[in-house]
Amino acid sequence: MANDNNKITVTSPLLPDLDEFNALLKEIWDSKWITNNGQFHQRLEKELAEYLKVPYLSLFTNGTLPLITALQALRITGEVITTPYSFVATTHSLWWNGIKPVFVDIDPDTFNLDPAKIEAAITPKTTAIMPVHCYGRPCDINAIQEIADKYGLKVIYDAAHAFGVEINGESVLTAGDLSTLSFHATKVYNTVEGGAMVMHDAKTKERIDQLKNFGYVDETTVMAPGINSKMDEIRAAYGILNLRQVDKAIEARKKVAERYREALADIEGIKVFDDIQGVRNNYSYFPILVNAEKYGRSRNELYFDMQKEGVFGRRYFYPLISDFSTYKGLASSTKENLPNAYRITESVLCLPMHHALTEKDLERIISTIRK
Ligand SMILES: *Cc1c(COP(=O)(O)O)cnc(C)c1O
């Protein structure tokens, strides 16, 4: 049994240099402006919009509140088509708006909503589609938009995994009506806790900026029951520093992915996924699929065997959102409706993936899988 110091975790936060962070903190202390659209908040919004190649972006205090706010801003009601194969916050955002989630199965090769199965789930109550770019692998955004246009539906992308992901040089974050990001500590780019919404025009940004500040338009006008989801100056400053090193971190992650692929490609019953042609990957996750019959161990056996050696992967996403008590009773939550999602949730394992993994770590991880 490995001791705690020997533990290899699934993820590790990208941290700014402490001296540089202290220098920015000194600026905040001197200005005494610690939150409410301060200079670092404004700077980070500008720098992120540039880095991500998006026209407008609004910072949030986490990645869940922009989902909730996006639905509110577009006045989405009734039913929304979404994926069961995601982090639970995706569906929770619907619940918080009194919307009924309708789960549609995923494509087993992309882990994303299968566009071919969306139309059959549309009813007169359907108002929007909420897909997820799972593991940062882009959804079929053209096929989804075509369906949305045909039926007059809005599209809100949960792009929590898709920081910096581009298709042929264009950001995936401009697909649909709105996209949301998470800057949680476990993500490729973090502001400790944090998030953002990406929108197409200045008017929408103004409205979103108001909704994340209780709905305040000016000192005496509140236009809607907004929420408080403003990012403070301390985390904005931290975010500015992390943005300068995120490319280096993604480069390090890429090397990890290449090492995994090379080492695991020939193992019977273990499936790895290649980069997609034309896509700028962010290497946010490294999922493998375990075929128990061919590999000789089930996913769960491998997962727990690895833990005994101090290697902590993550069964991500397991269970499916549709399997949690809140959503289990829905007509769309059945195994018959979601065969691919059910199969993948039982066989997927996300291997440790972060910028700080060493060659020694990788050898240890790989040998636990080879055993
Ligand atoms: C992380 C994540 C969220 C939630 O983000 P928080 O910043 O933790 O609130 C939402 N959706 C997906 C797919 C995520 O991975």
The ligand as an SDF file (V2000), in Angstrom:
LIG
                    3D

 15 15  0  0  0  0  0  0  0  0999 V2000
  -17.3690   21.5440  -13.5060 C   0  0  0  0  0  0  0  0  0  0  0  0
  -18.6150   21.4420  -14.2890 C   0  0  0  0  0  0  0  0  0  0  0  0
  -19.7350   22.2660  -14.0450 C   0  0  0  0  0  0  0  0  0  0  0  0
  -19.8800   23.1310  -12.8310 C   0  0  0  0  0  0  0  0  0  0  0  0
  -18.9040   24.0430  -12.6240 O   0  0  0  0  0  0  0  0  0  0  0  0
  -18.6240   24.6290  -11.1650 P   0  0  0  0  0  0  0  0  0  0  0  0
  -17.6340   25.7000  -11.4710 O   0  0  0  0  0  0  0  0  0  0  0  0
  -18.0550   23.5300  -10.3290 O   0  0  0  0  0  0  0  0  0  0  0  0
  -19.9080   25.1520  -10.6340 O   0  0  0  0  0  0  0  0  0  0  0  0
  -20.8160   22.1970  -14.9050 C   0  0  0  0  0  0  0  0  0  0  0  0
  -20.8310   21.3360  -15.9330 N   0  0  0  0  0  0  0  0  0  0  0  0
  -19.7950   20.5080  -16.1820 C   0  0  0  0  0  0  0  0  0  0  0  0
  -19.8740   19.5880  -17.3570 C   0  0  0  0  0  0  0  0  0  0  0  0
  -18.6710   20.5210  -15.3520 C   0  0  0  0  0  0  0  0  0  0  0  0
  -17.6780   19.6520  -15.5810 O   0  0  0  0  0  0  0  0  0  0  0  0
  1  2  1  0
  2  3  1  0
  2 14  2  0
  3  4  1  0
  3 10  2  0
  4  5  1  0
  5  6  1  0
  6  7  2  0
  6  8  1  0
  6  9  1  0
 10 11  1  0
 11 12  2  0
 12 13  1  0
 12 14  1  0
 14 15  1  0
M  END
$$$$
